[in-house]
Structures are given as C-alpha cells and as structure tokens.
Amino acid sequence: MAATDAISRHAALDARMARAAKGIRLLSMASWPASIRNEFLDGFALGKVKLPAYQYPSHDFSDARREFEAIAAAADASHPLGRYLVESARDWDLAAQLLECLGTRRAGELSQSLFGGPEHVLPGGATTREAANHFISVADEMDQELLAPAEQVEISATSLALQLQAKLDDFFDGRVITVELDADLTAKAAAGATRIRVRSGAAFSDYDLQQLLQHEAFVHSLTALNGQQQTVLPSLALSSPRTTATQEGLAVFAEQITGSIDIERMKRVSLRIEAVAMALEGADFMAVFRYFLDAGQSDVESFTSAQRVFRGVPTTGGCAFTKDTVYLRGLIGVHTFFRWALKHGKLRLCRLLFAGKMTLADVQRFEPLFGEGGLVEPRWLPEWVARANGLAGALAFSLFANRIRLEQLAAVDTVTDI
C-alpha cells in the first residue's frame, strides 16, 4: 500500500473514532454532583456518619463499541497510525464499558485496566505507592515555619480565575481560552481546549495559580488546541484514557521545570495514591475521608479527595477509581523520556509531544509523519519548551546530578567539600 494511501485510509478511520468517542466523557460521567458533597458534610458536621450513595444514570455505548471494534479490525497495526488506532480504540472501548457499569466493582477492575494501580513498578524497581510514601514522608518532615508569608496567603476562586484569565489573554494576545467558575467540579480545576473551569468556593495559593497555568492551560489546553490543527488525526484533540499517564506526567513535569510545584502539591498527589491503595485493600469511603482529614486537609478538600478515589465504584471498599495513580508514574516516565531525548539528540520530540494528546511511544512512531506524513507541528508551545537551550540546560544538569549517589556521601563535610 502506498504511503499516501495508508495515511488517507487511517485518517478516515481516525475521523470515525473521534466521532464515536465524542460522547464518552469518562471523568465527568463518573463524578458526583455537588449535592452529594453537601449532604455528606452537613451530616458529618452533626455527627451523623453515612456513606455517600449516588445512583449513577445508565449508559449504553453499544453502537460506539461496535464502531471501535470495526476501526481496530480495519487498521494496519504495522503502520504507526494503524497501531495508534488499534490501541486507542481498545481503550475507548474499555472506557465505554466502565461507564456502562458505573457503581459496580467491575468499574474498578476496568479502571485498573485503563490506568494501572498503586503497585505498578517504576524504573528503578520502586512501586508507585512506595514513591508516593517517599514524598509524603519528605513533606511531613518539612518545617512549615520555613514557608514565606506570601506562600500562606489564600486566593479566592474568583480572584484566581481573574488572574489566570489575564495571563492566558496575554499569552495568546487575545481571548482563546475562557476561565469559568464551576460549583459542581470535583477537582480544583479542569481544562478543555477552549475552557478552564475552576471550582468556586475553593481556596488557592500563589503556587496553585502557577500550577494551574502550567498544568491545565499550557499542557492540557495547549495539546487539545494543537490537536485540533491535525487533519490526519483529529482524535489527538481528545482526552483519551490511553494518553492520561503521559498527559498528567507532562503536566506535572511542566510544574516542576518551571518551579511551580511545591512539596505540599507533591504530598497531595501522593496522598491520593496511598488512598487508592487503601481503598483497594478494603477501606471504605469514611476511612479514606478520615485519612485525608488526618493528613491536614479541610472537610471539603477531604471529601473531594476521597470522592476522586471512589468515582464510579461502590463506596464500601475493596475497589477504587485508580486514575490518580498515573500522576507520579507519568511524571517519572516523562522526566526519563526528556532526559533520554537530550542524550540522544532528539529534543525535537519534546516539542512534538505538544502537537496533540499522545503517548511517549506515539511521538516516537509519529516523528517521520510530521511534515511529510500530514501531521503538523504544534502551533502553540509553553515558553519552557519553546526555549530549547534552557530546557537542555536543565536536563543536562539532571543527567549529571543523577550520577551522584547520596548514600556514598558519608557526612555533611563530604558534601560541602565537593
């Protein structure tokens, strides 16, 4: 088959997949309305402990699932675009199945098929859960008195939305992304291609503002906007379950490399991973809620954090919605990939990763298709990626610093003498 024919055929299949996947909104459909939170917290304040119970609406995605099956069967798995379609169609099908059995233990099993779990082994041999507990331990050992006064000032959701909107308008030189307040949002913020929602009533810090800018806007929104420029693969604009680990890893890496992340943010991410592990081991919603309370979160934030763990699954324990385990796994994967790209003279791949929502393996397979194969390079890039010399400098230092084995440094004097 001629190269152009293969591209055209797979482009047509991808357009079908994008249409079939349009109604599969996994996170929003698995989340609870604000009324469940209000009812639970009102009862908790009165000493009336009761597990949340939400009756999920029923869904039937049989037509979409048949389409995914047909697309996977028609794609050529030996071609980069065909392999992308086969793998993406499989995960869209799993997501559709999960939504069809919301509220059951089967939903938790499908969640692990999509996102993995806390016992996933990372490069180097540690599990995701072990990495999470490392960050929790470091955060707990930090002296909170070291925080600067500016880091302790709360920012209202309204103020944060206004500041975020101003920064985005300045970046795009116009209104491309709109920031809105949303009382029903589970997370503190969520990003689409042209809209970022911020949970009204939530309290934020200056770190949160920078994190939302780098994480939500300059990764999730930019990759969606750039994905909309792809005529060959329009599905690159969609938040596919298959790309979640890379997307979240890239977003947290963006926080890290811009200095926008703090140890408390790493602790919040890590607490969720430990909470997922607890739920899988049998902890119910109340136990997980109290775990977050004991970790220092407010009643509202503890409920919100626990709700993330029990989206789409029974609140009685023994199963969990495992999406939050991808953040650390994704961060380590993306960090490793960027260092590999520098070492092998392939920093261009780091830029191409913003051309749409894709996995680390996708961007390597797609490299020859940019330009000659119909894929277009990203229109928008965050500054830290656009400035290749700065990125290279940070990664080069990371590569060298990783050679230093701290356990071989016997004492403080050894460190100061280096």
C-alpha positions in Angstrom: 0.0 0.0 0.0 1.4 3.4 -1.0 2.3 5.7 1.9 -0.3 8.4 1.0 -3.0 5.7 0.6 -2.2 4.4 4.1 -2.3 7.8 5.6 -5.6 8.6 3.9 -7.2 5.3 5.0 -6.1 5.7 8.6 -7.2 9.4 8.6 -10.7 8.3 7.6 -10.7 5.6 10.4 -9.5 8.2 13.0 -12.3 10.6 12.0 -14.7 7.8 12.7 -13.1 7.0 16.0 -13.2 10.7 17.1 -17.0 10.8 16.3 -17.6 7.5 18.2 -15.7 8.7 21.2 -17.3 12.1 21.4 -20.0 11.1 23.9 -17.6 9.1 26.2 -16.7 11.6 28.9 -15.2 9.4 31.5 -14.3 11.7 34.3 -17.4 13.9 34.2 -19.8 11.0 33.9 -18.2 9.1 36.8 -18.2 12.1 39.1 -20.8 13.1 41.7 -23.0 16.2 41.8 -22.3 18.8 44.5 -25.5 17.8 46.3 -23.8 14.5 47.4 -20.9 16.5 49.0 -23.2 19.0 50.7 -25.4 16.2 52.1 -22.4 14.2 53.4 -20.7 17.2 55.0 -23.9 18.5 56.6 -24.4 15.1 58.2 -20.8 14.8 59.2 -20.9 18.2 61.0 -23.8 16.9 63.1 -22.0 13.6 63.9 -24.2 11.6 61.5 -21.7 9.4 59.6 -23.2 7.9 56.5 -21.5 6.6 53.4 -22.3 8.6 50.3 -24.7 6.9 47.9 -25.1 8.1 44.3 -27.4 6.5 41.8 -25.5 6.7 38.5 -27.5 7.1 35.3 -27.4 4.2 33.0 -25.5 4.4 29.7 -25.5 2.3 26.6 -22.5 2.7 24.3 -23.0 -0.5 22.3 -23.0 1.4 18.9 -19.8 3.2 19.8 -18.2 0.0 21.0 -19.1 -1.8 17.7 -17.5 1.1 15.9 -14.3 0.9 17.9 -14.1 -2.9 17.1 -14.6 -2.2 13.4 -11.9 0.5 13.4 -9.4 -1.7 15.2 -10.1 -4.5 12.7 -9.6 -2.2 9.7 -6.4 -0.5 10.9 -3.0 -1.8 9.9 -1.2 -2.4 13.2 2.2 -2.5 11.4 1.7 1.2 10.4 2.3 3.9 13.1 -1.1 5.4 12.5 -2.7 2.0 12.5 -1.1 1.0 15.8 -2.3 4.2 17.3 -5.8 3.5 16.2 -5.8 -0.1 17.4 -4.5 0.8 20.9 -6.8 3.9 21.1 -9.9 2.1 20.0 -9.2 -0.6 22.6 -9.0 2.0 25.5 -12.1 3.9 24.3 -13.9 0.6 24.4 -12.7 -0.1 27.9 -13.8 3.4 28.9 -17.3 2.8 27.4 -17.6 -0.4 29.3 -16.7 1.3 32.5 -19.4 3.9 32.0 -21.9 1.2 31.3 -21.3 -0.4 34.7 -20.8 2.7 37.0 -21.4 1.9 40.6 -20.2 -1.7 40.4 -17.0 -3.4 41.3 -16.5 -4.2 37.6 -15.9 -0.4 37.1 -13.0 -0.6 39.4 -11.5 -3.5 37.5 -11.8 -1.6 34.3 -10.3 1.4 35.9 -7.2 -0.6 36.6 -7.1 -1.9 33.1 -7.1 1.7 31.9 -4.9 3.5 34.4 -3.0 0.8 36.3 -2.7 0.8 40.1 -0.5 1.8 43.0 1.7 -1.3 42.8 2.9 -0.5 39.3 6.7 -0.9 39.2 8.6 2.2 38.2 12.0 2.5 36.5 14.5 1.6 39.2 12.3 -1.0 40.9 10.1 1.0 43.3 6.4 0.9 43.1 4.2 3.9 42.5 2.9 3.5 46.1 6.4 3.5 47.5 7.3 6.7 45.6 4.1 8.3 46.9 5.0 7.4 50.5 8.5 8.9 50.0 7.0 12.3 49.0 4.5 12.1 51.9 7.4 11.4 54.3 9.5 14.3 53.0 6.6 16.7 53.2 5.8 15.7 56.8 9.4 16.3 57.8 9.5 19.8 56.3 9.2 22.6 58.8 6.1 24.6 57.9 7.7 27.7 59.5 10.1 27.8 56.6 7.2 28.9 54.3 7.4 32.5 53.2 4.4 34.7 54.2 3.3 35.0 50.6 3.0 31.2 50.3 0.4 31.2 53.1 -1.9 33.8 51.7 -5.2 32.3 50.4 -6.5 33.4 47.0 -10.3 33.1 46.3 -11.5 31.1 43.3 -12.9 34.4 41.8 -9.5 36.2 42.2 -7.6 33.2 40.8 -9.9 33.0 37.8 -9.4 36.6 37.0 -5.6 36.4 37.3 -5.5 33.2 35.3 -7.7 34.8 32.6 -5.4 37.8 32.3 -2.3 35.6 32.0 -3.9 33.5 29.2 -5.1 36.5 27.3 -1.6 37.9 27.4 -0.1 34.6 26.2 -2.5 34.3 23.2 -2.7 38.0 22.6 -6.5 37.6 22.8 -9.3 35.5 24.2 -8.6 31.9 23.1 -9.3 30.1 26.4 -12.1 31.2 28.8 -11.8 30.7 32.6 -15.1 29.9 34.3 -16.2 29.1 37.9 -18.0 25.8 38.4 -19.5 24.8 41.8 -20.0 21.2 40.7 -16.4 20.5 39.8 -14.8 17.6 41.7 -11.2 18.7 41.1 -10.0 22.2 41.9 -9.7 22.8 38.1 -10.3 21.1 34.8 -9.2 22.1 31.3 -10.6 21.6 27.8 -9.3 23.1 24.6 -11.0 26.5 25.0 -12.3 26.5 28.6 -10.8 26.1 32.0 -13.1 25.5 34.9 -12.2 26.5 38.5 -14.2 25.1 41.4 -16.0 28.1 43.0 -15.6 28.3 46.8 -12.2 26.6 46.8 -9.2 28.4 48.3 -6.0 28.6 46.4 -2.4 29.8 46.9 0.1 31.6 44.7 1.6 28.2 43.9 -1.8 27.0 42.8 -2.1 29.9 40.3 1.2 29.0 38.7 0.4 25.3 38.8 -2.9 25.8 37.0 -1.3 28.0 34.4 1.5 25.4 33.6 -0.5 22.2 34.2 -4.0 22.9 33.0 -3.5 25.7 30.5 -0.1 25.1 29.0 -0.3 21.3 28.8 -3.9 20.1 28.8 -5.4 23.1 26.9 -2.5 23.6 24.5 -2.3 20.0 23.5 -6.0 20.0 22.8 -5.8 23.2 20.8 -2.8 21.9 18.8 -4.6 18.6 18.3 -7.4 20.5 16.7 -5.0 21.5 14.0 -4.4 17.9 12.9 -6.5 16.9 9.9 -5.0 13.4 9.7 -5.6 12.5 13.3 -8.4 14.7 14.8 -8.6 12.4 17.8 -5.3 14.0 19.0 -7.5 16.8 20.4 -9.4 14.4 22.6 -8.6 13.4 26.2 -8.2 9.7 25.5 -7.8 7.3 28.5 -4.8 5.9 26.8 -2.9 9.2 26.9 -3.8 10.0 30.5 -0.5 8.9 32.1 1.6 10.9 29.6 -0.7 14.0 29.8 -0.7 14.1 33.5 3.0 13.3 33.7 3.8 16.1 31.2 1.6 18.5 33.1 3.3 17.8 36.5 6.7 17.9 34.8 5.8 21.3 33.5 5.1 22.4 37.1 8.4 21.0 38.1 10.6 22.5 35.4 9.1 26.0 35.8 9.5 25.9 39.6 5.7 26.0 40.0 5.4 22.9 42.2 5.9 22.8 45.9 6.3 19.9 48.3 2.7 20.3 49.5 1.5 19.7 45.9 3.6 16.6 45.7 2.1 15.5 49.1 -1.5 16.0 47.8 -0.8 13.9 44.7 0.9 11.2 46.8 -1.9 11.1 49.4 -4.3 10.2 46.7 -2.2 7.3 45.6 -2.0 5.9 49.1 -5.7 6.4 49.4 -6.3 4.4 46.3 -4.2 1.6 47.7 -6.2 1.8 51.0 -9.5 1.5 49.1 -8.2 -1.5 47.1 -7.3 -3.1 50.4 -10.8 -2.7 51.8 -11.0 0.8 53.2 -14.5 2.4 52.7 -15.2 6.0 51.9 -15.3 7.0 55.5 -11.9 5.6 56.3 -10.4 7.3 53.3 -12.1 10.6 54.1 -10.7 10.4 57.7 -7.3 9.6 56.2 -7.3 12.9 54.3 -8.6 14.8 57.4 -5.7 13.3 59.5 -3.3 14.5 56.8 -4.4 18.1 57.4 -6.9 18.6 54.7 -10.2 20.5 55.4 -13.6 18.8 55.5 -14.4 19.9 51.9 -11.0 19.0 50.5 -11.0 15.6 52.3 -14.4 14.8 50.8 -13.2 16.0 47.4 -10.1 13.9 47.6 -12.0 10.8 48.8 -14.6 11.3 46.1 -11.8 11.1 43.4 -10.9 7.6 44.8 -14.5 6.3 44.7 -15.7 7.8 41.4 -17.8 5.2 39.6 -17.3 2.4 42.2 -19.0 1.3 45.4 -18.1 3.4 48.5 -18.0 0.3 50.7 -14.3 -0.5 49.9 -12.4 -3.2 48.1 -12.2 -1.3 44.8 -11.2 2.2 43.5 -11.1 4.5 40.6 -7.3 4.4 40.0 -6.7 7.4 37.7 -4.8 9.3 40.3 -2.0 6.7 40.4 -0.9 8.0 36.9 0.5 11.3 38.1 3.7 10.1 39.7 4.1 7.3 37.2 3.6 9.7 34.3 5.9 12.3 35.9 8.8 9.8 36.2 8.1 8.5 32.7 8.1 11.9 31.1 11.2 13.1 33.1 13.0 9.9 31.9 11.9 10.5 28.3 13.1 14.1 28.3 16.5 13.1 29.6 16.7 10.3 27.0 15.8 12.8 24.3 18.6 15.1 25.3 21.1 12.3 25.5 20.2 11.0 22.0 19.9 14.4 20.3 16.1 14.2 20.0 14.9 17.2 21.9 12.6 17.9 18.9 10.4 15.0 20.2 9.8 17.0 23.3 8.3 19.8 21.2 6.3 17.4 19.0 4.8 16.0 22.2 2.6 19.1 22.3 1.2 18.6 18.8 -1.8 16.7 20.4 -2.6 14.3 23.1 -0.4 11.3 22.6 1.8 8.8 24.5 5.5 8.8 24.6 5.6 5.9 22.3 3.3 7.7 19.8 5.5 10.7 19.4 8.5 8.5 18.6 6.5 6.5 16.0 5.0 9.7 14.5 8.3 11.6 14.1 8.6 10.7 10.4 5.0 11.8 9.8 5.4 15.4 10.9 5.6 17.4 7.7 5.9 14.7 5.1 3.1 12.5 6.5 0.4 15.0 7.2 0.9 15.7 10.9 1.6 19.3 11.7 4.0 20.6 14.4 2.4 22.4 17.4 1.2 25.9 16.8 1.4 26.9 20.5 4.2 25.9 22.9 4.8 26.9 26.6 7.9 29.0 27.0 9.9 26.4 28.7 9.6 24.1 25.7 10.0 26.8 23.1 13.3 27.8 24.6 15.3 24.7 23.8 18.6 26.0 25.3 17.0 26.5 28.7 15.4 23.0 28.6 18.7 21.4 27.5 20.5 23.1 30.4 18.1 21.8 33.0 18.1 18.3 31.6 21.9 18.2 31.2 22.2 19.1 34.9 19.7 16.4 35.8 21.6 13.8 33.8 24.9 14.6 35.6 23.4 15.0 39.1 21.8 11.6 38.9 25.3 10.1 38.8 25.8 11.2 42.4 24.9 8.6 44.9 23.8 10.3 48.1 24.3 7.1 50.2 28.0 7.3 49.3 28.4 10.7 50.9 29.4 9.8 54.5 28.8 13.2 56.2 27.9 16.8 55.7 31.6 17.7 55.4 31.8 15.4 52.3 29.0 17.4 50.7 30.5 20.8 51.5 33.9 19.7 50.1 32.6 18.7 46.7 
